[in-house]
Amino acid sequence: VQLQASGGGLAQAGGSLTLSCSASISMISINAMGWYRQGPGVHRDLVAIEYSDGRANYADSVKGRFTISRDSAGNTVYLQMDGLKPEDTSVYYCYVDINRGISRGPNWGQGTLVTVSS
């Protein structure tokens, strides 16, 4: 599967950015789609994830500020980031959990850098 992520960039504190990630696979093959982030020298942490049944989980640090959603085809995931803080600066990775075929299991997109200035 191919994952194409976009939307990173520079924002000021309090501003907004939207990330998107499209998977080259049908929604019936997807268990979950989401976003993780990883700063220098630290492990990759969950930001937000949406499951095929519609449930969504968020990191405590982004609750109330970030919103995850998917398009009607179910294979593009968005992360609307509002009220950005400098501590949100990180490389964000798209994540897709696939339930069949040769790409079965966790799959990662290329990282997209988000920089928030104070």
N, C-alpha and C positions, 0 to 999 in steps of 0.2 A: 504494500500500500504506500502511496505517496501522500505526504502531508505538506500543505503549502500554507505557511503562516505569514501574516503581514500585520502592519499597523503600529509597530513600535515607533519610538522616537523620543523627542524631548518635550517635556511639559513643565509648566511652573507649578509649584505647590498650590493645591486647590483646584487645579485644572483637571481636564479629562482627556482620556485616550481610549480608543477602541481597538482591540486585537481581534483578528479573525483567523480561522484555520479551516481549510477545506481538505477533506479526505477523499481519496480516489476510490471509494468503495461505497456500496449501498448501505443504507441505515440498518437493514436487517442483520448486517454483520457486525454491528457496533453495540457493545455493552455500555460503554460510557465514553464521554469526551470531556476534556477539561484542560486546565492550565496549571503548570507548576512554575516555580521560579527558583533561580539559583544565583546566589551572589558569590564573589570571589572567596575561595577557600571554605565554602560551606556546602552542605548537601542540598539536594533539590527538595523543595517543600511544596506541598499542595497549596494552590491558591483557591481554585474552585473546580468542581466537577459536576457534571450532570449525567445521570444514568438514563437508560432507555425507558424506564418507567416514569420519568419526569422528576424524580427526586434530585435535589441538588445539595451539595455540601460546600461550605466555605471555610477558609481559615478564619480564625477569630479576628485576626488583624485586619481583615478586609470586609467583614460583615457590615452591611449597611452602606458600603461605599462601592463595592464591585457587584456586577450582575452578570451571570452567565446565561447564555441562551443559545438555541440552535435554530437553524432555518427550517422551513417546512419539509425540505428533502431529508433533513436529519443528519446530513453529513458535513455540515459546516457549523462550527462553534464560534461564538463571539464572547468576548469579555469586555464589558463596558466598565471602564474604570473612572470613577468620579471621586472628587475630593482627594486627589493624589497627594501623597506625602513623600518627602525625600527618602524615607525608608522603604518606599515601594520601588526604588531604583534597583534594577536587577535584570538578568536575562530571563525572559519568559519562554517556556517551552510548551508547545501543544502536545497533548497526550490523548491517545485513542486506544481503548481496549477492544480488541477484535475477537469475535467468538468462533471464527472458522477460517479454514484455508491456511495457506503458507504464512500469512501474517498474523496468525492466531496469537493472542496475548497482548502485552503492552507495546505500543509503537509511539515513537517520539518524532516530532517535527524539528526543524532547525530552530534554534533560539532566535528570539527577536528582542533587541535591547530596548528597555524603557528607562529613561533618565528623567528624574524629577528634581528640578532645581528649587532651592529655597528662596 
